[in-house]
Amino acid sequence: MPRMFGTDGVRGLANDLLTPSLAVQLGQAAARVLTGGPPSSASRTGRPRAIVGRDTRASGEFLDHAISAGLASSGVDVTRVGILPTPAIAHLTATQDIDLGVVISASHNPFQDNGIKFFARGGYKLEDAVEDEIESLIGRVDDLPTGAGVGRVIKGETVADQTYINHLVDSVGTDLSGLRIVVDASNGAASAVGPAALRAAGAEVIVINASPDGLNINADCGSTHPGRLQNYVTAVDADMGVAYDGDADRCLAVDADGALVDGDQIMGLLAVGMKEDGTLGSDTLVVTVMSNLGLILAMKEHGIRTVQTGVGDRYVLEKMLQGGYTLGGEQSGHVIDTLHATTGDGVLTSLRIAARMKRTGKSLAELAGIVTRLPQTLVNVSGVDKASAGTDARVQEAVEAAEEQLGQTGRVLLRPSGTEPLVRVMVEAATQEQADEVAGRLADVVRESLAL
C-alpha cells in the first residue's frame, strides 16, 4: 500500500481521497502523536493547543471543521484562524505556545484538490518517521476523553492576521517607500495579508487575482501562471511584481521589464546580500537537485558554497538545521530564511527582495543578473506508473544515453513527483534546442514504458 503522506502532507482529490472522515481520523492520530498521549477525561486545564488554518478552496471549509473536530475530540483546544498562508501557521505555532499547527491546502494544485499538513511544536514540518507514526494510527485511536476532557474550538482570525503581518514587517526592517509593486495573490491564502504586509512596509501596492471564490485558486494566475503579472508590471510601470501560490509558501518575481525571476535567481541575489552583511550561515546556500547549474556557478564566483538536497522544501530545511545554514530553497520559489521563519514564506521573500532593491538602489533585473541560467526544459509526464521511474530498464537506458550525449555541458534529472501523479523530466543543456530535444525524447520513453 503506498504511503499516505507525500512530500508535503496528505494530498488528493477533496471528498474522494481526502474525505471529512479521514480528516477527523488524521486529527485524532496527530493529536495522539504530537501531544504525548491520551489526556485524562477529568482534565479541565492544561490541555494541548492546536491552530488550524486553510487556503481559499471551497473544500477547505468542511475539512477545516472536520480536522478541528478530530483534534477537539482528542482533548485538544483548537483555534481556527481561517484563511492564512502556510508560513503564517508555522510562525504562530512557533511563537504562540502551540503544540501543533494544521494547514488545509494543496498549495499550487488545482482547486478540486486539497491537502492536510502538520507543524510540530516549534513550527517545523514533521519528519518522515513522525508522519509514519501518525499514519499507523489512522482509524485506530480509542480511549478518547469525555466530559470536561474534550477540547474546545474557537475562532481567532483577526488577531492571527495582524500578528503575522507585524512579524513580516519587523523581520525586514526596511522602509519600502518609493517602490511600486504588483502582487498576484493567486486568489489564494495571501490575498489579504500579502498586499497588507507590503503596504505596511511602505510600498505602493497594486493587486491582481485577490478575489477568491473557492473555485478560482491558482486558476491561470499566481506563481504557476505568471504571464498576466508580467504584462501588468510593464503596463503600470511598476518596479517589480511578485506572484504567490495558493498557500503562499512560495514566491516568484517579475522585473520592471516583465522578465520572470525564478527561485534560483531570488536565492542568488539574497545569498549575495546576506554574505555581504554577515548573515549567510557558513557562507553556504542550500538548494535542491532541481536548481539550475547556473546558480551553482554564480555562487561559486561570489565565494558562496552550495549544498544540494532531494526535492522538497522540508529536506532543504533539514539540511539547513543540520549545518547551521540560514538560507535555502527551491527553483519553484520556496525560499527558507531561518533567521525569520521555519518554512518557505512567499510574502517574506517578496519583502526581502524589495528590501534588497531599496538598500542597494539597484533594479531587480540588475540584482537577478548575477545568475545566468543554463537552458532548461521540464516536462511533466502524467498517466504513468511513477513508482517505476527509477527501476524501469528502458527508462534508465534512455537516461544514460542522454547523459552521455550531454557530457559536461548539461545534465538530466528524472524523478516521480511527490505531490502529483506524474514523472518530471528535467534536462539542462548548452542550448535550448538541445534541452528541448533531449527532454522530449526522454518524456516519450517514460510515456511509453511506464504507461498505466
N, C-alpha and C positions, 0 to 999 in steps of 0.2 A: 504494500500500500504506500503511495507516495506521501512524502512529508507534507503536513498541512501548512506549516509555516514556510514562507518563501524568504527572499532576501529582505523583505520589509513587511513582516507581519503576515496575517492571513488575508488573502485577497481573492476575489472571484465575482461572478455574476450575482448581484444582490437579489435576494429572495429565491435563489436557486441553490448555488453552493453556500452562499452566506445568508443564512436564514435567521429570523429572530430567535428561534430555539437554540441555534448554535451560538449566537451572541450571548444568550443567558448562560449557557454552559461554559463558554470561554471566560465570562466574568467570574463565575464561581471557581473555575480552575485557577485563573490568575490570582484571585484573592487568596486561595489556599497556598499557592507557591510564593507569592510576593509579600505576604503579610505574616508569614510564620506559623500557619496552622489554624485550626478551628477555634473561634472565640467561645467564650462562655455565654450561655443563654441568659445568664443573670447579670451580665455586664451592662453597666449604664454609662460608664465613662471610659476614656482611653481607647475608643475604637479606632482601627486603622482608617486612613483617609485616602480617597481617590478623587481624581479630577478627570472629567470626560469632556472632550471637545470633538468637533467634526468639521468637515468642509460643507459645501453647499448642495451636495447631491440630495435628491428627494428621499432616497432610501436611507440616508443618514438620520432622518427624523425618527424612523421606527427602530433603527439599530441603536441609536443613542438611548432610547428608553429601555431597549432590551438588555443591553450590557449593563446599564445602570441598575436594572432590576437584579441581574445576576450578582453584581457586586454587593448591593444592599442586602440581598437575601443571604449573603455570606457574612454579614456583620460588619460591612464596610460603609462608612459615611461617604456619600458621593456628592460632589459639587459639579453640576452640569453647567459648563461655561458657554455652550452654544458654538457658533461659528468662529473658529480661531485657527491660525496656521499651526501646523505640526510643531515647529520650533517654539511657539508660544506655550504649548502644553508642556514641552520639555523644560522650558525656563520656569514655569510655575511649579512643576514637580520638583525642580531642583531648589527652589527658593522659598516655598510656602509650607514646609514641613508636611509634604505629601508622600504617602507610601508608594503609590503607583499612579501613573498617568495613562490615559487611553485616548487614542486618536482614531476616529472613524473616517477613513479616507482611502481612496485608491489613487491618490497622487495625480499623475498625468494620464491615467486611463480614462476612457470614455465614461459618460455619466452613469450608464447602466451597471458598471462595476462598482464595487466598494471594498473596503478592507478594514481590518482592525489591527492596530499595532499598539504595543505597550512600552512604557518607560518605567524603569525601576526607580526606587528612591535615589535621588541624586540627579535624575533627569537623563539617564543613559538608556539606550536601547538594550534589549536583552541579548545575552549570549545564547548561542545555539543550544547549549545544554539546558538552559533555563526554559527556553521555548519547548524543547522536547519534554521536559517535565510537565509543563502546562498541558501540552497535547496529550500526554499519557493519562491525565486526569479528566479529560473532557467526558462528561456524562457519567462520571464515577464519584462525584463529590456527594457525600452524605453527611450525616450529623450536622445539619445546618442549624443555626441558632433560632430561637423562638422568643416571643415576648419582647422584653426590653433589649434583647441581644441583637435584634435585627438592625441593619443600618438605616440611616435617614438620607433622603435625597433632596437637595436644594438647588436653586439656580443662582448663578453668580456672574452673568455675562459682563456687565458694565465695568465692574471693578477689575476683572481679569484683563479686559481690553486695555484699559488705561495703564495698568501695571506693566504690561508688555510694551506698550508704546514708550513709556518712560524709560524702561530698560534699554530699548534700542537707541534712543536719542542720547542717553547718558553714555552708552558704550562707545559711540562715535566721537562725541565731544567736539564737533566741528560745525560752525555756522555755515549752512549751505546757501545763504542768501546770494542771489545773483545767478543761480543755476536754474534753468528751465528743464524740467524732467517730465517725460511722458511715461506713465505707468500702464502697462497692460496687465490687469489683475486676473485674467483668465476666467472671469466670472466665478472665482473660487474663494478660498478661505481668507485671502488678504484683500478682498475687495474694499473693505473699510479701513483696516488697520495699516495696510501698506501705504496708501496715499497719506493717511493721517500722520504716520511717523515721519515721512519725508517733509511734510508741511511743518510739523513741529520742529524739525531741524532747520527750517528757514527756506527751503526750496520752493520755487513756484512749480506746482504740480498740475499736469493735465492728465485726466484719467480716461482710459477706454476699457471696455469689457469688464465693467464692475457693476453689472445689473443681473445678479444670479437669479434664476427662476427655478432651480432644482434640476433642470434638464440641460442647461447650456454650459456647464463647466467644461473647460478645455475644448469647446467646440470651435474649431478654426481660429483659435486665439491662444494667447499665453506662450510659454516657452517652447512648446512643441509646434506652434504655428506663428512665427514672429513676423510674417510678411506684412500684415496690416500695421503693426507697430513701426516697422522700418519705413513705410510710406508716411505714416503720421508724423514721425520725428522730423523728417525733412519738410513736410508741409507746414508745420507750425514753428519751424526754425528753432527747434529745441537743442539743448546742449547734449542731451543723451536720452535714451529710452531704456526701460527695464521691463522684462517680462517674467512673471512668476508662473509656476504650475499650479495645479488645483489646490494643493495643500501648502504652497509657498515655502517649501523647504529647498527649492532651487531657484536660480535667477540667471537669465541670460541678459545681455545688454546690447544696445544699438548705439553706434556713434553718431555724430551730428550729420554725417553724410549718408546715413541709413545703412551702414555696413554692420553685419552681425558680429558681436564679440562673444565668443563662446566661453565655456567654463575654464578651458585651458588658458586662454588669454587673460581671463579675470584672475585666476590663481597666479599667473605670472606677474601681472602688474602689482597685485597685492603683496606677493612674496618679496619683490624688489623693494617695495616701500617698507615692509616690516624689517627687512635686513638693514636698511638704512637707519631705521630708528631703534634697532637693537631688540626687537620683539619677536623675531623669527627664531623659534627654538632650534638650537644647534645648526642654524643656517640651513635648514632642511625643509623641503616641501614634500608632502606625501600625496601620491597620485595613484590611479588605478592603471591596469594594463591597457585600458581604452584611451588613455591620454596620448595626444599626438606626439610623435618623436620630436617635432619642432619645439615643443615646450621643454623637453628634456635638454635639448641642445642650448636653448636660450638660457635656462637656469645655470647650466654649466658655465656659460660665458659671464654670468653675473656672480659667480662664486657660490652658487646655491646647489646643494646636493638634493637629488630626488630619490625617494624610496617608493617602490611600486607595490600595490596590493591587488587582490582579486577585486572584481566589480562589486560595488555596494558600498554606500557611504558608511555603514557601520563597521566594515572591515578597514576602511580608511581610519576611522576613529580609534579602533582597537590598536592599530599600529602607532597612531599619534600618542595615545596614552602610554603605550609601552616605552616609546622612545623619548617622551617629554617634548614632542614636537607641537607647534602651535598653529600650523596652517596645513590644510589638505583638502582634497575634494575630487570631483569628477568632472569630466568634459561636459556632461549634461547640465552642469550648473549647480550641483551640490557643492557648496564651499563651507568648510568647517573651520571656525576660528575658536579654538579652545580657550582663548583669553576671555571670551564673552558668551560662549554658547556650548552646549553639549551635543549639538547635532547640526546638520546643514540648515542654514537660515537665509532664505532668499531676500527678505526685507533688510536684514542686517547687511547682507552682501551688497545690495544696492546702495545703502547708506555709506558703506565703506568705499565703494567705487567713487561715489560723488565726493566724499571727503578727500580722497587721493587727488582728484581733479582740482578741488579747491585749494588744497595745500601746495600743490606744485604749480598751479596756474597752467597746466598742460591740458590739451584736449584728450578725450577718451581714445581717439584714433592714435595719437602720439604715444600714450601710455601702453595701449594694447599692442602697438607695433613692435615691441621688443620680442614678440613671439611670431616667428614665421612658420606657419603651419605647412607641413608636407601635404600634398594632395591625398585626400582620404575619401573612401567610399564605404558606406554602411548599408547593407541590405538585410532587411528583416524577412525571414522565410517562415511563413505560417503554414498550418496544416500538415505539420511533420511531427515525427516522434523525437522530441527534443532530448529525451533521456539517452538516446543512442548516438548523439552528435559526437561524443568523444571516443566511441568504440567501433563505429562502422568502418570497415576496412577500406571501402571505396572512397569514403569521405576523407579518411586520413591520407590515403594515397594522393588525392587531389590537393590537399593542403601542402603536403611535402613537395609536390611538383611546383606549386605556386611559389613556395618559399625559395626553391632553387632558382626559379625564373627571376625573382626579385633581387636575390642576392643581398648585398649590403645596402641597397638603395630603398628598401621598403620592408614591410612585414605583414603577416597575416594573423588575424585573431578570429577564431570561430568558437562560439560558446552559446549554450542554451540560455535564454532569458530566465532570470529568477522571478519575474513578476508577470510574464505573459506567456502564452502557449506558442512560442516561436524560437527559432535559432537565428542568432545575429552573426552575420559575416562581415568582418571589417578588414579592409585592405588599405595600406598606405604604400605609395609608390613615388617614383621620381616625377611622373606626370599624371594629370588627372585622367587622361585617356587610358593609360596603363592600369591605374587603380580601378577604373570602371570596368575594364575588360576582364581583369582577373577576378574581381568581386562577382561580376555577373556569371562567369564560368563556374566559380565555386558554388554560388547560390543555386545554379541549375543542378549541380551534382547533389547538393543537400536535398533539394526538392524531389529529385527522382529516387535517391537512395533511401530517404527517411520518410517517404510518403505513408500516410496512415491508411 
